[in-house]
Structure formats: structure tokens, C-alpha cells
């Protein structure tokens, strides 16, 4: 099955048809954004306020921010369920993760995209292993005169 892209974009950027399903991934509602600017709001995937403050104040590095954000998401069952669902959907439709950050390279939405894509890859690998096991089982039966 072909994987459709998981995109990232600023919530302030205008919507486009290529965005697919636009998903806001912030804890707090962005100032000046109309509800029509996105289809879903996944607060559970937003960054904890303290972590944002530490990063923006320079108290922690980007690598430390990324490590702690991933730990935050890993420890939250609701966030884990949300990621699993988005990974499933991303196999069928285009998703665009939205946040207010100017710099995509230093924004949690990029980390989220990577987490979703890892889940898709793991699911694809599990499917591939199951399929190979099933096929090799059939070949073994044929050699023994079964089927």
C-alpha cells in the first residue's frame, strides 16, 4: 500500500487542497486563527508549556527538547493512541500537522511527523514479515505434497 505524505505547515499559512486533513497539534488555541483553518485539534500532541519555555529561553538545547518531547508523548496513553490512529490514517489520506512555530526544523510538528512515519514503517514491516511467513508456509506445504 502506498504511503501518503504526512506534511507540516504553520497554522497561519493558507489552506491548500494538497493539505488533505489539517490537524492542529498545539495545546493552546493559536491567536487569530479561525476554526475553519483546520479540521481537527489534537491537544494531546502539543508540547507541555514548561518545555516550550525552557527551549525558547535557551535553557535547553534542541536535542534535549526533542528527547523530552518524545518522552512526554511516550508517557501519555492518549497521545500514543492519537499517534497510532494518525499513522493508520496516513496510509489512506494526506495529513498536515499544524503549529504556530515559524521554523519547521525546530518545531515539535516535525518530531511528530517522524514519530508517525516510524509507526507506519513498523506496521509495514510487520505486515511484510507476516506475508513472507504465510507464503513460506505455503511453499513448505507444497513441497510435502499438501495443498
Backbone as a printed PyTorch tensor [residue, N CA C, xyz], in Angstrom:
tensor([[[  0.8440,  -1.1740,   0.0000],
         [  0.0000,   0.0000,   0.0000],
         [  0.8940,   1.2430,   0.0000]],

        [[  0.5950,   2.1830,  -0.8610],
         [  1.3860,   3.4090,  -0.9910],
         [  1.1360,   4.3240,   0.2060]],

        [[  2.2300,   4.8150,   0.7890],
         [  2.1120,   5.7400,   1.9140],
         [  1.8910,   7.1490,   1.3840]],

        [[  0.8520,   7.7790,   1.8460],
         [  0.6080,   9.1710,   1.5030],
         [  1.4200,  10.0450,   2.4410]],

        [[  1.7430,  11.2410,   2.0150],
         [  2.6250,  12.0640,   2.8390],
         [  1.9610,  12.6060,   4.1040]],

        [[  2.8050,  12.7350,   5.1230],
         [  2.4320,  13.4920,   6.3150],
         [  3.1880,  14.7960,   6.1750]],

        [[  2.4490,  15.8770,   6.0720],
         [  3.0620,  17.1880,   5.8560],
         [  3.0350,  17.9900,   7.1440]],

        [[  3.8200,  19.0500,   7.1660],
         [  3.7550,  20.0000,   8.2720],
         [  3.6480,  21.4020,   7.6880]],

        [[  2.9990,  22.2650,   8.4620],
         [  2.7530,  23.6200,   7.9750],
         [  2.4280,  24.5200,   9.1630]],

        [[  2.6420,  25.8200,   8.9850],
         [  2.2010,  26.7780,  10.0070],
         [  0.6840,  26.9060,   9.9320]],

        [[  0.0490,  26.9970,  11.0630],
         [ -1.4000,  27.1400,  11.1070],
         [ -1.8330,  28.4600,  10.4730]],

        [[ -0.9240,  29.4380,  10.4160],
         [ -1.2340,  30.7430,   9.8250],
         [ -1.1090,  30.7410,   8.3040]],

        [[ -0.5150,  29.6910,   7.7330],
         [ -0.4190,  29.5910,   6.2730],
         [ -1.7920,  29.2340,   5.7140]],

        [[ -2.1180,  29.7660,   4.5400],
         [ -3.4410,  29.4680,   3.9830],
         [ -3.5890,  27.9890,   3.6260]],

        [[ -4.7850,  27.4480,   3.8180],
         [ -5.0350,  26.0550,   3.4370],
         [ -4.9050,  25.8700,   1.9280]],

        [[ -4.5160,  24.6630,   1.5330],
         [ -4.5000,  24.3190,   0.1130],
         [ -5.0690,  22.9110,  -0.0350]],

        [[ -5.5960,  22.5810,  -1.2170],
         [ -6.1780,  21.2480,  -1.4150],
         [ -5.1830,  20.1130,  -1.1500]],

        [[ -3.8850,  20.3800,  -1.3670],
         [ -2.8600,  19.3550,  -1.1620],
         [ -2.6540,  19.0240,   0.3180]],

        [[ -3.1880,  19.8520,   1.2080],
         [ -3.0140,  19.6230,   2.6440],
         [ -3.7390,  18.3730,   3.1330]],

        [[ -4.7870,  17.9820,   2.4480],
         [ -5.5780,  16.8660,   2.9580],
         [ -6.2570,  17.2760,   4.2520]],

        [[ -6.1440,  16.4360,   5.2690],
         [ -6.7470,  16.7200,   6.5700],
         [ -5.7680,  17.5680,   7.3800]],

        [[ -6.2040,  18.7570,   7.7560],
         [ -5.3620,  19.6960,   8.5170],
         [ -5.6080,  19.4820,  10.0110]],

        [[ -4.5280,  19.1540,  10.7330],
         [ -4.6430,  18.7880,  12.1430],
         [ -3.7910,  19.7260,  12.9940]],

        [[ -4.4520,  20.4860,  13.8560],
         [ -3.7580,  21.3740,  14.7820],
         [ -3.1800,  20.5260,  15.9140]],

        [[ -1.8740,  20.6790,  16.1800],
         [ -1.2020,  19.8620,  17.1960],
         [ -0.5730,  20.7590,  18.2650]],

        [[ -1.3850,  21.6660,  18.8000],
         [ -0.9480,  22.6030,  19.8400],
         [ -1.8310,  22.4320,  21.0730]],

        [[ -1.2620,  22.6360,  22.2490],
         [ -2.0390,  22.5640,  23.4970],
         [ -3.0150,  23.7240,  23.6200]],

        [[ -2.5720,  24.8920,  23.1580],
         [ -3.3890,  26.1020,  23.3000],
         [ -3.8220,  26.6030,  21.9350]],

        [[ -5.0010,  27.2150,  21.9050],
         [ -5.5400,  27.7170,  20.6440],
         [ -4.6890,  28.8900,  20.1560]],

        [[ -4.2710,  28.8640,  18.8950],
         [ -3.4290,  29.9460,  18.3650],
         [ -4.2170,  31.2430,  18.1690]],

        [[ -3.6000,  32.3330,  18.5490],
         [ -4.2230,  33.6540,  18.4620],
         [ -4.5680,  34.0020,  17.0090]],

        [[ -5.7920,  34.4630,  16.7950],
         [ -6.2080,  34.9720,  15.4970],
         [ -6.5350,  33.9290,  14.4430]],

        [[ -6.6270,  32.6700,  14.8240],
         [ -6.9080,  31.6030,  13.8520],
         [ -8.3870,  31.2420,  13.9200]],

        [[ -9.0270,  31.2090,  12.7630],
         [-10.4350,  30.8110,  12.7030],
         [-10.5340,  29.2850,  12.7610]],

        [[-11.6130,  28.8010,  13.3220],
         [-11.8320,  27.3530,  13.4690],
         [-11.8230,  26.6420,  12.1120]],

        [[-12.1640,  27.3430,  11.0540],
         [-12.2050,  26.7450,   9.7140],
         [-10.8030,  26.4810,   9.1550]],

        [[ -9.7760,  26.9630,   9.8280],
         [ -8.4000,  26.8120,   9.3360],
         [ -7.8810,  25.3810,   9.4860]],

        [[ -8.5800,  24.5510,  10.2620],
         [ -8.1420,  23.1670,  10.4540],
         [ -9.3600,  22.2740,  10.6470]],

        [[ -9.1560,  20.9810,  10.4500],
         [-10.2440,  20.0100,  10.5720],
         [-10.3320,  19.3850,  11.9600]],

        [[ -9.1670,  19.1770,  12.5900],
         [ -9.1150,  18.5180,  13.8990],
         [ -8.1300,  19.2470,  14.7960]],

        [[ -8.3550,  19.1170,  16.0950],
         [ -7.4330,  19.6980,  17.0700],
         [ -7.0110,  18.5880,  18.0170]],

        [[ -5.7420,  18.2320,  17.9790],
         [ -5.1790,  17.1800,  18.8350],
         [ -4.3170,  17.8150,  19.9290]],

        [[ -4.9590,  18.3070,  20.9710],
         [ -4.2560,  18.9740,  22.0760],
         [ -3.2300,  18.0560,  22.7290]],

        [[ -3.5530,  16.7670,  22.7780],
         [ -2.6750,  15.8130,  23.4560],
         [ -1.3100,  15.6690,  22.7820]],

        [[ -1.1930,  16.1550,  21.5480],
         [  0.0840,  16.0830,  20.8360],
         [  0.8810,  17.3780,  20.9460]],

        [[  0.3260,  18.3540,  21.6350],
         [  1.0250,  19.6180,  21.8340],
         [  2.1180,  19.4920,  22.8870]],

        [[  3.0040,  20.4590,  22.8870],
         [  4.1230,  20.4760,  23.8290],
         [  3.6820,  21.0450,  25.1750]],

        [[  4.1800,  20.4580,  26.2520],
         [  3.9180,  20.9910,  27.5910],
         [  4.4700,  22.4150,  27.6700]],

        [[  3.7440,  23.3410,  28.2900],
         [  4.1770,  24.7440,  28.3530],
         [  5.5800,  24.9400,  28.9440]],

        [[  5.9090,  24.1710,  29.9960],
         [  7.2280,  24.3170,  30.6200],
         [  8.3440,  23.9670,  29.6420]],

        [[  8.1130,  22.9450,  28.8320],
         [  9.1230,  22.5100,  27.8670],
         [  9.3220,  23.5670,  26.7810]],

        [[  8.2410,  24.1570,  26.3220],
         [  8.3510,  25.2400,  25.3340],
         [  9.1610,  26.3980,  25.9230]],

        [[  8.8300,  26.7740,  27.1580],
         [  9.5220,  27.8900,  27.7930],
         [ 11.0180,  27.5990,  27.9160]],

        [[ 11.3700,  26.3950,  28.3500],
         [ 12.7890,  26.0510,  28.5080],
         [ 13.5320,  26.1330,  27.1780]],

        [[ 12.9040,  25.6780,  26.1070],
         [ 13.5330,  25.7240,  24.7830],
         [ 13.6720,  27.1670,  24.2950]],

        [[ 12.5830,  27.9060,  24.3680],
         [ 12.6100,  29.2840,  23.8520],
         [ 13.5140,  30.2010,  24.6690]],

        [[ 13.6890,  29.9190,  25.9520],
         [ 14.5570,  30.7470,  26.7980],
         [ 16.0300,  30.3690,  26.6550]],

        [[ 16.3020,  29.2640,  25.9620],
         [ 17.6840,  28.8230,  25.7890],
         [ 18.1960,  27.9600,  26.9260]],

        [[ 17.3170,  27.5810,  27.8500],
         [ 17.7310,  26.7520,  28.9850],
         [ 18.0970,  25.3290,  28.5650]],

        [[ 17.5130,  24.8580,  27.4530],
         [ 17.8430,  23.5190,  26.9480],
         [ 18.1140,  23.5980,  25.4520]],

        [[ 18.8680,  22.6360,  24.9520],
         [ 19.1850,  22.5650,  23.5180],
         [ 18.0060,  21.9680,  22.7550]],

        [[ 18.0710,  22.0800,  21.4320],
         [ 17.0300,  21.4670,  20.6000],
         [ 17.0250,  19.9530,  20.7950]],

        [[ 18.2000,  19.3390,  20.8650],
         [ 18.2690,  17.8860,  21.0610],
         [ 17.6050,  17.4710,  22.3740]],

        [[ 17.8240,  18.2500,  23.4200],
         [ 17.1950,  17.9610,  24.7140],
         [ 15.6820,  18.1700,  24.6220]],

        [[ 15.2650,  19.2250,  23.9300],
         [ 13.8330,  19.4590,  23.7190],
         [ 13.2130,  18.2480,  23.0240]],

        [[ 13.8410,  17.7930,  21.9430],
         [ 13.3120,  16.6640,  21.1670],
         [ 13.2220,  15.4090,  22.0380]],

        [[ 14.2660,  15.1400,  22.8060],
         [ 14.2770,  13.9600,  23.6730],
         [ 13.1370,  14.0320,  24.6960]],

        [[ 12.9810,  15.1770,  25.3230],
         [ 11.9550,  15.3310,  26.3540],
         [ 10.5470,  15.3530,  25.7610]],

        [[ 10.3900,  15.9220,  24.5780],
         [  9.0730,  15.9160,  23.9340],
         [  8.6640,  14.4780,  23.5950]],

        [[  9.5950,  13.7160,  23.0330],
         [  9.2750,  12.3170,  22.7070],
         [  8.9510,  11.5270,  23.9720]],

        [[  9.6590,  11.8070,  25.0660],
         [  9.3620,  11.1430,  26.3430],
         [  7.9710,  11.5420,  26.8380]],

        [[  7.6140,  12.8090,  26.6730],
         [  6.2830,  13.2980,  27.0670],
         [  5.2030,  12.5360,  26.3090]],

        [[  5.3800,  12.4120,  25.0120],
         [  4.3930,  11.7220,  24.1810],
         [  4.3450,  10.2350,  24.5250]],

        [[  5.5100,   9.6250,  24.7360],
         [  5.5720,   8.1930,  25.0610],
         [  4.8850,   7.8690,  26.3800]],

        [[  4.8910,   8.8050,  27.3160],
         [  4.3050,   8.5750,  28.6400],
         [  2.8000,   8.8340,  28.6890]],

        [[  2.2280,   9.3320,  27.6150],
         [  0.8140,   9.7150,  27.6010],
         [  0.0070,   8.7350,  26.7460]],

        [[ -0.8080,   7.8740,  27.3620],
         [ -1.5860,   6.8980,  26.5960],
         [ -2.5020,   7.5360,  25.5450]],

        [[ -3.0710,   8.6920,  25.8630],
         [ -3.9540,   9.3610,  24.8980],
         [ -3.1530,   9.8270,  23.6820]],

        [[ -1.9520,  10.3560,  23.9080],
         [ -1.0930,  10.7770,  22.7980],
         [ -0.6640,   9.5680,  21.9710]],

        [[ -0.3560,   8.4590,  22.6350],
         [  0.0330,   7.2410,  21.9230],
         [ -1.1090,   6.7430,  21.0370]],

        [[ -2.3120,   6.7400,  21.5720],
         [ -3.4770,   6.3110,  20.7900],
         [ -3.6970,   7.2410,  19.6020]],

        [[ -3.5030,   8.5200,  19.8210],
         [ -3.6650,   9.5040,  18.7540],
         [ -2.6390,   9.2640,  17.6440]],

        [[ -1.3870,   9.0220,  18.0270],
         [ -0.3490,   8.7410,  17.0280],
         [ -0.6580,   7.4690,  16.2490]],

        [[ -1.1140,   6.4330,  16.9450],
         [ -1.4710,   5.1860,  16.2610],
         [ -2.5700,   5.4310,  15.2340]],

        [[ -3.5850,   6.1890,  15.6380],
         [ -4.6880,   6.4810,  14.7180],
         [ -4.2030,   7.2900,  13.5130]],

        [[ -3.3750,   8.3010,  13.7540],
         [ -2.8750,   9.1240,  12.6500],
         [ -1.9970,   8.3080,  11.7080]],

        [[ -1.2140,   7.3910,  12.2490],
         [ -0.3820,   6.5300,  11.3990],
         [ -1.2590,   5.6530,  10.5090]],

        [[ -2.3430,   5.1270,  11.0650],
         [ -3.2870,   4.3330,  10.2630],
         [ -3.8880,   5.1790,   9.1450]],

        [[ -4.3300,   6.3620,   9.5110],
         [ -4.9760,   7.2410,   8.5300],
         [ -4.0070,   7.7120,   7.4610]],

        [[ -2.7570,   7.9330,   7.8440],
         [ -1.7580,   8.4300,   6.8910],
         [ -1.4840,   7.4200,   5.7860]],

        [[ -1.8740,   6.1840,   5.9840],
         [ -1.7140,   5.1780,   4.9330],
         [ -2.8120,   5.3140,   3.8740]],

        [[ -3.8580,   6.0950,   4.1870],
         [ -5.0060,   6.2280,   3.2820],
         [ -5.2590,   7.6490,   2.8030]],

        [[ -4.7670,   8.6440,   3.5660],
         [ -5.0490,  10.0340,   3.2180],
         [ -3.8850,  10.9290,   3.6400]],

        [[ -3.7990,  12.0720,   3.0000],
         [ -2.7550,  13.0360,   3.3420],
         [ -3.1450,  13.7790,   4.6100]],

        [[ -2.1930,  13.8970,   5.5270],
         [ -2.3900,  14.6340,   6.7680],
         [ -1.4000,  15.7840,   6.8100]],

        [[ -1.8310,  16.9340,   7.3080],
         [ -0.9390,  18.0750,   7.5140],
         [ -1.0190,  18.4820,   8.9760]],

        [[  0.1310,  18.3990,   9.6500],
         [  0.2330,  18.7710,  11.0610],
         [  0.5070,  20.2590,  11.1570]],

        [[ -0.2780,  20.9560,  11.9550],
         [ -0.2050,  22.4140,  12.0450],
         [  0.2330,  22.8890,  13.4250]],

        [[  1.1090,  23.8940,  13.4260],
         [  1.5530,  24.5600,  14.6480],
         [  1.8550,  26.0140,  14.2910]],

        [[  2.0530,  26.8430,  15.2930],
         [  2.3060,  28.2660,  15.0620],
         [  3.7810,  28.5990,  14.8510]],

        [[  4.6830,  27.6740,  15.1190],
         [  6.1250,  27.9520,  15.0230],
         [  6.5260,  28.3920,  13.6170]],

        [[  7.4200,  29.3820,  13.5640],
         [  7.9370,  29.8660,  12.2790],
         [  8.9070,  28.8730,  11.6480]],

        [[  9.7670,  28.2860,  12.4670],
         [ 10.8530,  27.4380,  11.9840],
         [ 10.4680,  25.9670,  12.0750]],

        [[ 10.1450,  25.3830,  10.9450],
         [  9.7240,  23.9840,  10.9010],
         [ 10.8070,  23.0380,  11.4190]],

        [[ 12.0700,  23.3950,  11.2150],
         [ 13.1500,  22.4950,  11.6410],
         [ 13.2980,  22.4420,  13.1570]],

        [[ 12.7680,  23.4280,  13.8480],
         [ 12.7950,  23.4430,  15.3080],
         [ 11.3770,  23.5880,  15.8450]],

        [[ 10.5400,  22.6520,  15.4590],
         [  9.1410,  22.6350,  15.8920],
         [  8.7360,  21.1890,  16.1690]],

        [[  7.9260,  21.0070,  17.1830],
         [  7.5060,  19.6550,  17.5460],
         [  6.7020,  18.9760,  16.4390]],

        [[  6.0990,  19.7460,  15.5300],
         [  5.3140,  19.1100,  14.4620],
         [  6.2030,  18.2490,  13.5720]],

        [[  7.4700,  18.6470,  13.4120],
         [  8.4120,  17.8520,  12.6280],
         [  8.7690,  16.5710,  13.3800]],

        [[  8.9040,  16.6690,  14.6940],
         [  9.1590,  15.4780,  15.5070],
         [  7.9620,  14.5300,  15.4440]],

        [[  6.7640,  15.0880,  15.4890],
         [  5.5440,  14.2750,  15.3860],
         [  5.4750,  13.5440,  14.0540]],

        [[  5.8010,  14.2600,  12.9800],
         [  5.7820,  13.6230,  11.6610],
         [  6.7140,  12.4140,  11.6590]],

        [[  7.8980,  12.5680,  12.2170],
         [  8.8530,  11.4560,  12.2750],
         [  8.2950,  10.2940,  13.0990]],

        [[  7.6210,  10.5910,  14.2140],
         [  7.0280,   9.5340,  15.0410],
         [  5.9490,   8.7790,  14.2700]],

        [[  5.1250,   9.5110,  13.5410],
         [  4.0630,   8.8850,  12.7490],
         [  4.6800,   8.0270,  11.6530]],

        [[  5.6810,   8.5570,  10.9700],
         [  6.3140,   7.8050,   9.8850],
         [  7.0140,   6.5490,  10.4050]],

        [[  7.5850,   6.5930,  11.6070],
         [  8.1840,   5.3760,  12.1990],
         [  7.1070,   4.3310,  12.4620]],

        [[  5.9510,   4.7680,  12.9360],
         [  4.8550,   3.8250,  13.1780],
         [  4.3850,   3.1920,  11.8730]],

        [[  4.2840,   3.9860,  10.8280],
         [  3.8730,   3.4590,   9.5230],
         [  4.8830,   2.4150,   9.0530]],

        [[  6.1630,   2.7300,   9.1920],
         [  7.2170,   1.8130,   8.7530],
         [  7.1710,   0.5100,   9.5540]],

        [[  6.9950,   0.6070,  10.8770],
         [  6.9060,  -0.6070,  11.7060],
         [  5.7110,  -1.4570,  11.2940]],

        [[  4.5760,  -0.8160,  11.0390],
         [  3.3790,  -1.5550,  10.6210],
         [  3.6180,  -2.2280,   9.2760]],

        [[  4.2670,  -1.5260,   8.3660],
         [  4.5650,  -2.0840,   7.0480],
         [  5.5070,  -3.2840,   7.1900]],

        [[  6.5090,  -3.1650,   8.0590],
         [  7.4490,  -4.2690,   8.2700],
         [  6.7610,  -5.4750,   8.8970]],

        [[  5.8600,  -5.2420,   9.8640],
         [  5.1110,  -6.3560,  10.4690],
         [  4.2600,  -7.0530,   9.4230]],

        [[  3.6070,  -6.2720,   8.5720],
         [  2.7720,  -6.8360,   7.5190],
         [  3.6270,  -7.6570,   6.5680]],

        [[  4.7900,  -7.1300,   6.2070],
         [  5.6890,  -7.8110,   5.2840],
         [  6.1810,  -9.1330,   5.8750]],

        [[  6.5330,  -9.1410,   7.1550],
         [  7.0000, -10.3650,   7.8130],
         [  5.8780, -11.3930,   7.8650]],

        [[  4.6590, -10.9620,   8.2230],
         [  3.5200, -11.8850,   8.2590],
         [  3.2680, -12.4810,   6.8820]],

        [[  3.3300, -11.6380,   5.8530],
         [  3.0790, -12.0940,   4.4920],
         [  4.1500, -13.0970,   4.0640]],

        [[  5.4180, -12.7990,   4.3600],
         [  6.5050, -13.7080,   3.9980],
         [  6.3720, -15.0330,   4.7330]],

        [[  6.0020, -14.9900,   6.0030],
         [  5.8340, -16.2050,   6.7930],
         [  4.7110, -17.0500,   6.2120]],

        [[  3.6260, -16.4110,   5.8510],
         [  2.4880, -17.1190,   5.2760],
         [  2.8740, -17.7520,   3.9420]],

        [[  3.5790, -16.9930,   3.0970],
         [  3.9970, -17.5160,   1.7960],
         [  4.9880, -18.6580,   1.9490]],

        [[  5.9400, -18.5500,   2.8580],
         [  6.9200, -19.6240,   3.0230],
         [  6.2500, -20.8610,   3.6080]],

        [[  5.2210, -20.6840,   4.4220],
         [  4.4590, -21.8190,   4.9390],
         [  3.7510, -22.5620,   3.8270]],

        [[  3.2080, -21.8400,   2.8590],
         [  2.5530, -22.4680,   1.7020],
         [  3.5560, -23.2480,   0.8640]],

        [[  4.7300, -22.6570,   0.6440],
         [  5.7590, -23.3280,  -0.1540],
         [  6.1810, -24.6200,   0.5330]],

        [[  6.2960, -24.5990,   1.8530],
         [  6.6860, -25.7850,   2.6070],
         [  5.6270, -26.8800,   2.4570]],

        [[  4.3390, -26.5050,   2.5100],
         [  3.2590, -27.4790,   2.3550],
         [  3.2850, -28.0970,   0.9660]],

        [[  3.5530, -27.2880,  -0.0620],
         [  3.5840, -27.7970,  -1.4340],
         [  4.6970, -28.8260,  -1.5990]],

        [[  5.8600, -28.5550,  -0.9960],
         [  6.9810, -29.4890,  -1.0930],
         [  6.6290, -30.8260,  -0.4520]],

        [[  5.8410, -30.7880,   0.6160],
         [  5.4750, -32.0130,   1.3220],
         [  4.2540, -32.6740,   0.6810]],

        [[  3.7010, -32.0610,  -0.3460],
         [  2.5500, -32.6480,  -1.0180],
         [  1.2190, -32.1380,  -0.5190]],

        [[  1.2320, -31.1340,   0.3220],
         [ -0.0100, -30.5360,   0.8270],
         [ -0.5630, -29.5360,  -0.1680]],

        [[ -1.7220, -29.0270,   0.0900],
         [ -2.4580, -28.0360,  -0.7160],
         [ -2.7480, -28.5530,  -2.0710]]])
